[in-house]
Amino acid sequence: MTRTAKRKPRGVAQAIADLGKVDAPGRDSTPSQPPQEARTAVVTVGLVKGRGIGSWLIRWLAKGGWSHCVAIVLPGGMHVIDARVDVIDGIPAGVQIRPVSYLKGLKCLWLEIPCTPSEAKAIEEAARSALGDRYDIAGIIDFATGAPDNSWKRTRGQDFFCSALGIWSLWRGGLLSRDVLVPFTSITPGGALGIYWGLGAREAPTPAGLLDIEPSPDSSIASQKVTS
């Protein structure tokens, strides 16, 4: 009497067949996916509680404790890129590179957002591409009134206010998806903070320019390692 062999479960049989496709001599192997770039870099951003009536109004409108958002701390920790409505130490309003030392004496929260070296470079390039753009007074009015916003279409030559610049730079750098965000004019400094936490941010050391120390000559955003 011939015994009929039991059929292996389909899942097991398929797994064995798949192994054969990879390991059997003379057969084409299943192409492997390229390895993803490791998140071995960070970008440093900041939240500021400013003084004066303007800062107070922003905190009141936003119902939060922060009035200003630093889009990015540049390599070495001596300068930042941010959008301001006022002139600081002779530096015009709008999107500019400013010495981080102008924030001395103000309450600040510095955060590191983990990313890949390529993303870190792209985020910095996005922020630099906006240098010279005007401060977005109309965007502040839209924020206050809830008016519609098309700022996802922003390119070089557009206007920005502080938190809009910060989140736009992360988006252009590939760290954020268009589909999960609200319009830029709805993003307050406090709202930006929530997005930063959602991206895995953690508190960062105070930038060198606020500590009166010289930056390392080989320091760069793309080379800052994420440590536990």
C-alpha positions as CSV (number, residue, x, y, z in Angstrom):
1,M,0.0,0.0,0.0
2,T,1.4,3.3,-1.1
3,R,1.4,6.0,1.6
4,T,0.5,9.4,0.5
5,A,2.8,12.1,1.8
6,K,1.2,14.9,3.8
7,R,1.1,18.2,2.0
8,K,3.1,20.9,3.8
9,P,1.2,24.0,4.8
10,R,1.2,26.5,2.0
11,G,3.1,29.1,4.0
12,V,6.0,26.8,4.8
13,A,6.1,25.5,1.3
14,Q,6.3,29.0,-0.1
15,A,9.0,29.9,2.3
16,I,11.1,27.0,1.3
17,A,10.5,27.9,-2.4
18,D,11.6,31.4,-1.8
19,L,14.8,30.3,-0.1
20,G,15.5,28.1,-3.1
21,K,15.1,31.1,-5.5
22,V,17.8,32.9,-3.6
23,D,20.3,30.1,-2.8
24,A,20.0,27.6,-5.7
25,P,23.0,27.8,-8.1
26,G,22.2,29.1,-11.5
27,R,19.0,30.9,-10.5
28,D,18.4,34.6,-10.5
29,S,18.3,36.0,-6.9
30,T,15.5,38.3,-5.8
31,P,16.9,41.8,-6.0
32,S,17.5,43.3,-2.5
33,Q,16.4,46.8,-1.5
34,P,19.1,49.3,-1.1
35,P,19.9,50.0,2.6
36,Q,18.3,53.1,4.1
37,E,20.6,55.9,5.2
38,A,21.0,55.8,9.0
39,R,19.8,58.7,11.1
40,T,23.2,59.6,12.4
41,A,22.8,63.4,12.2
42,V,20.7,66.1,13.8
43,V,19.4,69.5,13.0
44,T,19.2,71.9,15.9
45,V,16.2,74.3,16.3
46,G,15.0,76.6,19.0
47,L,12.0,78.1,20.7
48,V,12.2,81.6,22.3
49,K,10.1,83.5,24.8
50,G,10.7,87.1,23.8
51,R,10.0,90.4,25.5
52,G,7.9,93.3,24.4
53,I,4.3,93.8,23.3
54,G,4.8,91.9,20.0
55,S,6.0,88.8,21.7
56,W,3.2,89.0,24.3
57,L,0.6,89.3,21.5
58,I,2.0,86.2,19.7
59,R,1.9,84.2,22.9
60,W,-1.6,85.4,23.6
61,L,-2.9,84.6,20.0
62,A,-1.1,81.2,20.0
63,K,-2.3,80.4,23.5
64,G,1.2,79.1,24.2
65,G,4.4,80.1,26.0
66,W,6.7,80.6,23.0
67,S,6.8,83.7,20.8
68,H,9.6,82.9,18.4
69,C,10.9,80.0,16.4
70,V,14.6,79.6,15.3
71,A,14.5,77.7,12.0
72,I,18.0,76.2,12.4
73,V,21.2,76.6,14.3
74,L,24.0,76.7,11.8
75,P,27.2,74.5,12.1
76,G,29.4,75.6,15.0
77,G,26.5,77.0,17.1
78,M,27.4,80.6,16.5
79,H,24.7,81.7,14.1
80,V,21.1,80.9,13.4
81,I,18.7,81.4,10.5
82,D,15.3,82.8,11.5
83,A,12.6,85.2,10.3
84,R,12.1,88.4,12.3
85,V,10.0,91.5,11.8
86,D,12.5,93.8,13.5
87,V,16.1,94.9,12.9
88,I,18.7,93.2,15.1
89,D,22.2,94.7,15.5
90,G,21.8,96.3,12.1
91,I,20.7,93.1,10.4
92,P,17.5,93.7,8.3
93,A,14.1,92.2,9.1
94,G,13.0,89.1,7.3
95,V,14.9,85.8,6.8
96,Q,18.5,86.4,7.7
97,I,21.6,84.7,9.3
98,R,22.0,86.3,12.8
99,P,24.4,85.7,15.6
100,V,22.8,83.4,18.2
101,S,24.2,85.8,20.8
102,Y,21.3,88.2,20.1
103,L,19.2,85.8,22.2
104,K,21.2,86.1,25.3
105,G,19.1,86.8,28.4
106,L,15.9,85.3,26.8
107,K,14.4,82.0,27.8
108,C,15.1,79.5,25.1
109,L,14.5,75.8,24.4
110,W,17.0,74.1,22.1
111,L,16.1,70.8,20.4
112,E,17.9,68.3,18.3
113,I,15.9,66.5,15.6
114,P,17.4,63.2,14.5
115,C,17.8,62.8,10.7
116,T,20.1,61.4,8.1
117,P,23.1,63.4,6.9
118,S,21.4,63.9,3.6
119,E,18.3,65.3,5.3
120,A,20.4,67.6,7.5
121,K,22.2,69.0,4.5
122,A,18.9,69.5,2.6
123,I,17.2,71.2,5.5
124,E,20.1,73.7,5.9
125,E,20.0,74.3,2.2
126,A,16.3,75.0,2.3
127,A,16.7,77.5,5.1
128,R,19.5,79.2,3.3
129,S,17.5,79.4,0.1
130,A,15.0,81.7,1.9
131,L,17.7,84.2,3.0
132,G,16.7,87.7,2.1
133,D,13.0,86.9,1.9
134,R,10.7,89.3,3.7
135,Y,8.9,88.8,7.0
136,D,5.4,87.6,6.3
137,I,3.2,90.2,7.9
138,A,0.2,89.0,5.8
139,G,0.8,85.5,7.1
140,I,0.6,86.7,10.7
141,I,-2.7,88.4,9.9
142,D,-3.9,85.1,8.3
143,F,-2.8,83.3,11.4
144,A,-4.8,85.7,13.6
145,T,-7.9,85.6,11.4
146,G,-7.8,81.9,10.2
147,A,-7.7,82.9,6.5
148,P,-6.8,80.3,3.9
149,D,-3.2,79.7,3.1
150,N,-1.3,78.4,0.0
151,S,2.1,78.4,1.5
152,W,2.8,74.8,0.6
153,K,3.5,76.2,-2.9
154,R,6.2,78.5,-1.5
155,T,9.4,78.9,-3.5
156,R,12.3,81.3,-3.5
157,G,11.1,84.9,-3.1
158,Q,8.2,84.2,-0.8
159,D,7.6,85.7,2.6
160,F,7.9,83.8,5.9
161,F,7.3,84.3,9.6
162,C,9.3,82.4,12.1
163,S,7.6,79.1,12.7
164,A,6.5,78.9,9.0
165,L,10.1,79.1,7.9
166,G,11.1,76.4,10.4
167,I,8.5,73.9,9.3
168,W,8.9,74.7,5.6
169,S,12.6,74.0,5.9
170,L,12.0,70.6,7.4
171,W,9.4,69.8,4.7
172,R,11.7,70.9,1.9
173,G,14.5,68.9,3.4
174,G,12.4,65.7,3.3
175,L,11.8,65.2,7.0
176,L,8.0,65.9,6.8
177,S,5.2,64.8,4.5
178,R,2.8,67.3,3.0
179,D,-0.1,65.1,3.8
180,V,0.2,65.3,7.6
181,L,0.6,69.0,8.1
182,V,-1.7,72.0,8.4
183,P,-1.2,75.2,6.5
184,F,1.9,77.2,7.5
185,T,-0.1,80.2,8.7
186,S,-1.8,77.9,11.2
187,I,1.6,76.8,12.7
188,T,2.5,78.8,15.8
189,P,5.8,78.5,17.6
190,G,4.0,76.1,20.1
191,G,2.6,74.2,17.1
192,A,6.1,73.8,15.7
193,L,7.2,72.5,19.1
194,G,4.6,69.8,18.8
195,I,5.8,68.8,15.4
196,Y,9.4,68.7,16.6
197,W,8.5,66.4,19.5
198,G,6.6,64.2,17.0
199,L,9.8,63.9,14.9
200,G,11.7,62.5,17.9
201,A,13.3,65.8,19.1
202,R,15.1,65.9,22.4
203,E,16.7,68.8,24.3
204,A,20.0,70.0,22.9
205,P,23.0,71.6,24.4
206,T,23.0,75.4,24.5
207,P,24.6,76.7,21.3
208,A,28.2,77.7,21.5
209,G,27.5,81.4,20.7
210,L,25.5,81.7,24.0
211,L,28.4,80.2,26.0
212,D,31.2,82.5,24.8
213,I,33.3,79.6,23.5
214,E,34.8,79.1,20.1
215,P,33.2,76.5,17.9
216,S,35.0,73.4,16.7
217,P,36.6,74.0,13.3
218,D,35.3,70.8,11.9
219,S,31.8,71.0,13.3
220,S,28.9,70.7,10.9
221,I,25.3,69.8,11.1
222,A,25.7,66.7,9.0
223,S,28.5,65.3,11.2
224,Q,26.7,65.8,14.6
225,K,26.0,62.3,15.8
226,V,22.8,61.2,17.5
227,T,23.7,59.9,21.0
228,S,21.6,58.2,23.5
